[in-house]
């Protein structure tokens, strides 16, 4: 009994401090999105939503992250088209 209580007293604070909050994960997703590391941003956003599905802005950011590579491809195609016709 004493061993398990001691174990809980020593290990529980470490385990709790290791958990990342949904807000922290969303902040990491936002930073990764700004750095254009979309796979990492997606993983952070998905983790944040898994912890708190009602986190303000999380679903929009996830949608923006998913759309970003396609948006870039459309912009690049438009530039190539302008160059060919320009």
C-alpha distances in whole Angstrom, upper triangle without the diagonal:
4,5,5,6,9,10,11,12,14,15,16,19,21,20,22,25,26,27,30,32,35,37,36,37,40,41,41,43,45,46,46,48,50,50,51,48,48,46,43,44,44,40,39,41,39,36,37,38,35,33,35,38,40,40,43,46,43,45,49,47,46,50,51,49,50,54,54,55,58,59,60,62,64,65,66,68,70,70,71,74,75,76,78,80,80
4,6,5,6,8,10,10,12,14,15,18,19,20,21,23,25,26,30,31,34,36,35,36,40,40,40,42,45,45,45,48,50,49,51,48,48,46,43,44,44,40,39,41,40,36,37,38,36,33,36,39,41,40,44,46,43,46,49,47,47,50,52,50,51,54,54,55,58,59,60,62,64,65,65,68,70,70,71,74,75,76,78,80,80
4,5,5,6,9,10,11,12,14,16,17,18,20,22,23,24,28,30,33,35,34,35,38,39,38,40,43,43,43,46,48,47,48,45,46,43,40,42,42,38,37,39,38,34,35,37,34,32,35,38,40,39,43,44,42,44,47,46,45,48,50,47,49,52,52,53,56,57,57,59,62,62,63,65,67,68,69,71,73,73,75,77,77
4,5,5,6,9,10,10,11,14,15,15,17,20,20,22,25,27,30,32,31,32,35,36,36,38,40,41,41,43,45,45,46,43,43,41,38,39,39,35,34,36,35,31,32,34,31,28,31,34,36,36,39,41,39,41,44,43,42,45,47,45,46,49,50,50,53,54,55,57,59,60,60,63,65,65,66,69,70,71,73,75,75
4,5,5,6,9,10,10,13,15,15,16,19,20,21,25,26,29,31,31,32,35,36,35,37,40,40,40,43,45,45,46,43,44,41,38,39,39,36,34,36,35,31,32,34,31,28,31,34,35,35,38,41,38,41,44,42,42,45,47,45,46,50,50,51,53,55,55,57,59,60,61,63,65,65,67,69,70,71,73,75,75
4,5,5,6,8,10,12,13,14,16,18,19,21,25,26,30,31,30,31,35,35,34,37,39,39,40,43,44,44,45,43,43,41,38,39,39,36,34,36,35,32,32,34,32,29,32,35,37,36,39,41,39,41,44,43,42,46,47,45,46,50,49,51,53,54,55,57,59,60,60,63,64,65,66,69,70,70,72,75,75
4,5,5,6,8,11,11,12,14,16,17,18,22,24,27,29,28,29,32,33,32,34,37,37,37,40,42,41,43,40,40,38,35,36,36,32,31,33,32,29,29,32,29,27,29,33,35,34,37,39,36,39,42,40,39,43,44,42,43,47,47,47,50,52,52,54,56,57,57,60,61,62,63,66,67,67,69,71,72
4,5,5,5,8,10,10,11,14,15,16,20,21,25,27,26,27,30,31,30,32,35,35,35,38,40,40,41,38,38,36,33,34,34,31,29,31,30,27,27,29,26,24,26,30,31,31,34,36,34,36,39,38,37,40,42,40,41,45,45,46,49,50,50,52,54,55,56,58,60,60,62,64,65,66,68,70,70
4,6,6,7,9,11,12,13,15,17,20,22,25,27,26,27,30,31,30,33,35,35,36,38,40,40,42,39,39,37,34,35,35,32,30,32,32,28,28,30,28,25,27,31,32,31,34,36,34,37,40,38,38,41,43,41,42,46,46,47,50,51,51,53,55,56,57,59,61,61,63,65,66,67,69,71,71
4,6,7,7,9,11,12,14,16,19,21,25,26,25,26,29,30,29,32,34,33,34,37,38,38,40,37,38,36,33,33,34,31,29,31,31,27,27,30,28,25,28,31,33,32,35,36,34,37,40,38,37,41,42,40,41,45,44,45,48,49,49,52,54,54,55,57,59,59,61,63,64,65,67,69,69
4,6,5,6,9,10,11,13,17,19,22,24,22,23,27,27,26,29,31,31,31,34,36,35,37,34,35,33,29,30,31,27,26,28,28,24,24,27,25,22,25,28,30,29,32,34,31,34,37,35,34,38,39,36,38,42,41,42,45,46,46,48,51,51,52,54,56,56,58,60,61,62,64,66,66
4,5,5,6,9,10,11,15,16,20,22,20,21,25,25,25,27,30,30,30,33,35,35,36,33,34,32,29,29,30,26,24,26,26,22,22,24,22,19,22,26,27,26,29,31,29,32,34,33,32,36,37,35,37,40,40,41,44,45,45,47,50,50,51,53,55,55,57,59,60,61,63,65,65
4,5,5,6,9,10,13,15,19,20,18,20,23,23,23,26,28,28,29,31,33,33,35,32,33,31,28,28,29,26,24,26,26,22,22,24,23,20,22,26,27,25,28,30,28,31,33,32,31,35,36,34,36,39,39,40,43,44,44,46,49,49,50,52,54,54,56,58,59,60,62,64,64
4,5,5,6,9,12,15,18,20,18,19,22,22,21,24,27,26,27,30,31,31,32,30,30,29,25,26,27,24,22,24,24,20,21,24,22,19,22,26,27,25,28,30,27,30,33,30,30,34,34,32,34,38,37,38,41,42,42,44,47,47,47,50,52,52,53,56,57,57,60,62,62
4,6,5,7,10,13,16,18,17,17,21,21,20,23,25,25,25,28,30,30,31,29,29,27,24,24,25,21,20,22,21,18,18,21,19,16,19,23,24,23,26,28,25,28,30,29,28,32,32,30,32,35,35,36,39,40,40,42,45,45,46,48,50,51,52,54,56,56,58,60,60
4,5,6,9,10,14,16,14,15,19,19,19,21,24,24,25,27,29,29,31,28,28,27,24,24,24,21,19,21,21,17,17,19,17,14,17,21,22,20,24,25,23,26,29,27,26,30,31,29,31,34,34,36,38,39,40,42,44,44,45,48,49,50,51,54,55,56,58,60,60
4,5,8,10,14,15,13,14,18,17,17,20,22,22,23,25,27,27,29,26,27,26,22,22,23,21,18,20,21,17,17,20,19,16,18,22,23,21,23,25,23,26,28,26,26,30,30,28,30,34,33,35,37,38,38,41,43,43,44,47,48,48,50,52,53,54,56,58,58
4,6,10,13,14,12,13,16,17,15,18,21,20,21,23,25,25,26,24,24,23,19,20,21,18,16,18,18,15,15,18,17,14,17,21,22,20,23,24,22,24,27,24,24,28,28,26,28,31,31,32,35,36,36,38,40,41,41,44,46,46,47,50,51,51,54,56,56
4,6,10,12,10,10,14,15,14,16,19,19,19,22,24,24,25,23,23,21,18,18,19,16,13,15,15,12,12,15,13,11,13,17,19,17,20,21,18,21,24,22,21,25,26,24,26,29,29,30,33,34,34,36,39,39,40,42,44,44,46,48,49,50,52,54,54
4,7,8,6,7,10,11,11,13,15,16,16,18,20,21,22,20,20,19,15,15,16,13,11,12,13,10,9,12,12,9,12,15,16,14,17,18,15,18,21,18,18,22,22,21,23,26,26,27,30,31,31,33,35,36,37,39,41,41,43,45,46,47,49,51,51
4,5,5,6,9,10,11,12,14,16,17,18,20,21,23,21,20,20,17,15,16,14,11,12,13,10,8,11,11,8,9,12,13,11,14,15,13,16,18,17,17,21,21,20,22,25,25,27,30,30,31,33,35,35,37,39,40,41,43,45,46,47,49,51,50
4,5,5,6,9,10,10,12,14,15,16,18,20,21,19,18,18,15,13,14,12,9,9,10,7,4,7,8,6,6,9,10,8,10,12,9,12,15,13,13,17,18,17,19,22,22,24,27,27,28,30,32,32,34,36,37,38,40,42,43,44,46,48,48
4,5,5,6,9,10,11,12,14,15,17,18,20,19,18,19,16,14,15,14,10,10,12,10,7,10,12,9,9,11,11,8,9,10,9,13,14,13,14,17,18,17,20,22,22,24,27,26,27,30,32,32,33,36,37,37,40,41,42,43,46,47,47
4,5,5,6,9,10,11,12,14,15,17,18,17,17,17,14,12,14,13,9,10,12,10,8,11,13,11,11,14,15,11,13,13,11,15,16,14,15,18,18,17,20,22,22,24,27,27,27,30,32,31,33,36,36,37,39,41,42,43,45,47,46
4,5,5,6,9,10,10,12,14,15,16,15,14,14,11,9,10,9,5,7,9,7,5,9,10,9,10,13,14,11,13,12,10,13,14,12,12,16,16,14,17,20,19,21,24,24,25,27,29,29,30,33,34,35,37,39,40,41,43,44,44
4,5,5,6,9,10,10,12,14,15,14,13,14,11,9,10,10,6,6,9,8,6,8,11,10,10,11,12,9,10,9,7,10,11,9,10,13,13,12,15,17,17,19,22,22,22,25,27,27,28,31,32,32,35,36,37,38,41,42,42
4,5,5,6,9,10,11,12,14,14,14,15,12,10,12,12,9,9,12,12,9,12,15,14,14,15,15,12,12,11,10,13,13,10,12,15,14,13,17,19,18,20,23,22,23,26,27,27,28,31,32,32,34,36,37,38,41,42,42
4,5,5,6,8,10,10,12,11,12,12,9,7,10,10,6,8,11,11,9,13,15,14,15,16,17,14,15,13,11,14,15,11,12,16,15,13,16,18,17,19,22,22,22,24,26,26,27,30,31,31,33,36,36,37,39,41,41
4,5,5,6,9,10,10,9,9,10,7,4,7,8,5,5,9,9,9,11,13,14,14,15,16,13,13,11,9,11,12,8,9,12,11,9,12,14,13,15,18,18,19,21,23,23,24,27,28,29,31,33,33,34,37,38,38
4,6,5,6,9,10,10,10,12,10,7,10,11,9,8,12,13,11,13,16,16,16,16,17,13,13,10,9,12,11,7,9,12,10,9,13,14,13,15,18,17,18,21,22,22,23,26,27,27,29,31,32,33,36,37,37
4,5,5,6,9,9,10,12,10,8,11,12,10,11,14,15,14,16,19,19,19,20,20,17,16,14,13,16,15,11,13,15,13,11,15,16,14,16,19,19,18,21,23,22,23,27,27,27,29,32,32,33,35,37,36
4,5,5,6,5,7,9,6,5,9,10,8,10,13,14,13,16,18,19,19,20,21,18,18,15,14,15,15,11,12,14,12,10,13,14,12,14,17,17,16,19,21,21,21,24,26,26,27,30,31,31,34,35,35
4,5,5,6,6,9,8,5,8,11,10,10,13,14,14,16,18,19,19,19,20,17,17,13,12,14,12,9,9,11,9,7,10,11,9,11,14,13,13,16,18,18,19,22,23,23,25,27,28,29,31,33,32
4,5,8,9,12,11,9,12,14,13,13,16,18,17,19,21,22,22,22,22,19,18,15,15,16,14,11,13,14,11,10,13,13,11,13,16,14,14,17,19,17,19,22,22,22,25,27,27,28,31,32,31
4,6,8,11,10,9,12,14,13,14,17,18,18,20,23,23,24,24,25,22,21,18,17,19,17,14,15,16,13,11,14,15,12,13,16,15,14,17,19,18,18,22,23,22,24,27,27,27,30,32,31
4,5,9,9,8,11,13,13,14,16,18,18,20,22,23,24,24,25,22,21,18,17,18,16,13,13,14,11,9,11,12,8,9,13,12,11,13,16,15,15,19,20,20,21,24,25,25,28,30,29
4,6,6,6,9,10,11,12,14,16,17,18,20,22,23,23,24,22,22,19,17,18,17,13,13,15,13,9,11,13,10,10,14,14,13,15,18,18,18,21,23,22,24,26,28,28,30,32,32
4,5,5,6,9,10,10,12,14,15,16,18,20,21,20,22,20,20,17,15,15,14,11,10,11,10,6,8,10,8,8,11,12,12,14,16,17,17,20,22,22,23,26,27,28,30,32,32
4,5,5,6,9,10,11,12,14,15,16,19,20,20,22,20,21,18,15,16,16,13,11,13,12,8,9,12,11,10,13,15,15,16,19,20,20,22,24,25,26,28,30,30,32,34,35
4,5,5,6,9,10,11,12,14,15,17,18,19,21,19,20,17,15,16,16,13,11,14,13,10,11,14,13,13,17,18,17,19,22,22,23,25,27,27,28,31,32,33,35,37,37
4,5,5,6,9,10,11,12,14,16,16,16,18,16,16,14,11,12,13,9,8,11,10,7,9,12,11,12,15,16,16,18,21,21,22,24,26,26,28,30,31,32,34,36,36
4,5,5,6,8,10,11,12,14,15,15,17,15,16,14,11,11,12,9,6,9,10,6,7,11,11,12,14,16,16,18,20,21,22,24,26,27,28,30,32,33,34,36,37
4,6,5,6,9,10,11,13,14,14,17,15,17,15,12,13,14,12,9,13,13,10,11,15,15,15,18,19,20,21,24,25,25,27,29,30,31,33,35,36,38,39,40
4,5,5,6,9,10,11,12,13,15,13,15,13,10,12,13,11,9,13,13,11,13,16,15,17,20,20,21,23,25,26,27,29,31,31,33,35,36,37,39,41,41
4,5,5,6,9,10,10,10,12,10,12,10,7,8,10,7,6,10,11,9,11,14,14,16,18,19,20,22,24,24,26,28,29,30,32,34,35,36,38,40,40
4,5,5,6,9,10,9,12,11,14,12,9,9,12,10,7,11,13,11,11,15,16,17,19,20,22,23,25,26,28,29,31,32,34,35,37,38,40,41,42
4,5,5,6,9,10,13,11,14,14,10,11,14,13,11,14,16,14,15,18,19,20,22,24,25,26,28,29,31,32,34,35,37,38,40,41,43,44,45
4,5,5,6,8,10,8,11,11,7,10,12,11,10,14,15,14,15,18,19,21,23,24,25,27,29,29,31,33,34,35,37,39,40,41,43,45,45
4,5,5,5,7,7,10,10,7,7,11,10,9,12,14,14,15,18,19,21,22,23,25,27,28,29,31,33,34,35,37,38,40,41,43,44,45
4,6,6,10,10,13,14,10,11,15,14,12,15,17,16,17,20,21,23,25,26,27,29,31,32,33,35,36,38,39,41,42,44,45,47,48
4,7,9,9,13,14,11,13,16,15,14,17,19,18,19,23,24,26,27,28,30,32,33,34,36,38,39,40,42,43,45,46,48,49,50
4,5,6,9,11,9,11,14,14,13,16,18,18,19,22,23,26,27,28,29,32,33,34,35,37,38,40,42,43,44,46,48,49,49
4,6,9,10,8,8,12,13,12,14,17,17,17,20,22,24,25,26,28,30,30,32,34,35,36,38,40,41,42,44,46,47,47
4,6,9,8,9,11,13,13,15,17,18,19,21,23,25,26,26,29,31,31,32,35,36,37,38,41,41,42,44,46,47,47
4,6,6,8,10,11,12,14,15,16,18,20,21,24,25,25,27,29,30,31,33,35,35,37,39,40,41,43,45,46,46
4,6,8,9,10,12,13,14,16,18,19,20,23,24,24,26,28,29,29,32,33,33,35,37,38,39,41,43,44,44
4,6,5,6,9,10,10,12,14,15,16,20,21,20,22,25,25,25,28,30,30,31,34,35,35,37,39,40,40
4,6,5,6,9,10,10,12,14,15,18,20,19,21,24,24,25,27,29,30,31,33,35,35,37,39,40,40
4,5,5,6,9,10,11,12,14,17,18,18,20,22,23,24,26,28,28,30,32,33,34,36,38,39,39
4,5,5,6,9,10,11,12,15,16,15,18,20,20,21,24,25,25,27,29,30,31,33,35,36,36
4,5,5,6,9,10,10,14,15,14,16,19,19,20,22,24,25,26,28,30,30,32,34,35,35
4,5,5,6,9,10,13,14,14,16,18,19,20,22,24,25,26,28,29,31,32,34,35,36
4,5,5,6,9,11,12,12,14,16,17,18,20,21,22,24,26,27,28,30,32,33,33
4,5,5,6,9,10,10,12,14,15,15,18,19,20,21,24,25,26,28,29,30,31
4,5,5,8,10,10,11,14,15,16,17,19,21,22,24,25,26,28,30,31,31
4,6,7,8,9,11,13,14,16,17,18,20,22,23,24,26,27,29,30,31
4,6,5,6,9,10,11,12,14,15,16,18,20,21,23,24,26,27,28
4,5,5,6,9,10,11,12,14,15,17,18,20,21,23,24,26,26
4,5,5,6,9,10,11,12,14,15,16,18,20,21,23,24,25
4,5,5,6,9,10,10,12,14,15,16,18,20,21,22,24
4,5,5,6,9,10,11,12,14,15,17,18,20,21,22
4,5,5,6,9,10,11,12,14,15,16,18,20,20
4,5,5,6,9,10,10,12,14,15,16,18,19
4,5,5,6,9,10,10,12,14,15,16,18
4,5,5,6,9,10,11,12,14,15,16
4,5,5,6,9,10,11,12,14,15
4,5,5,6,9,10,11,12,14
4,5,5,6,9,10,11,11
4,5,5,6,9,10,10
4,5,5,6,9,10
4,5,5,6,8
4,5,5,5
4,6,5
4,6
4
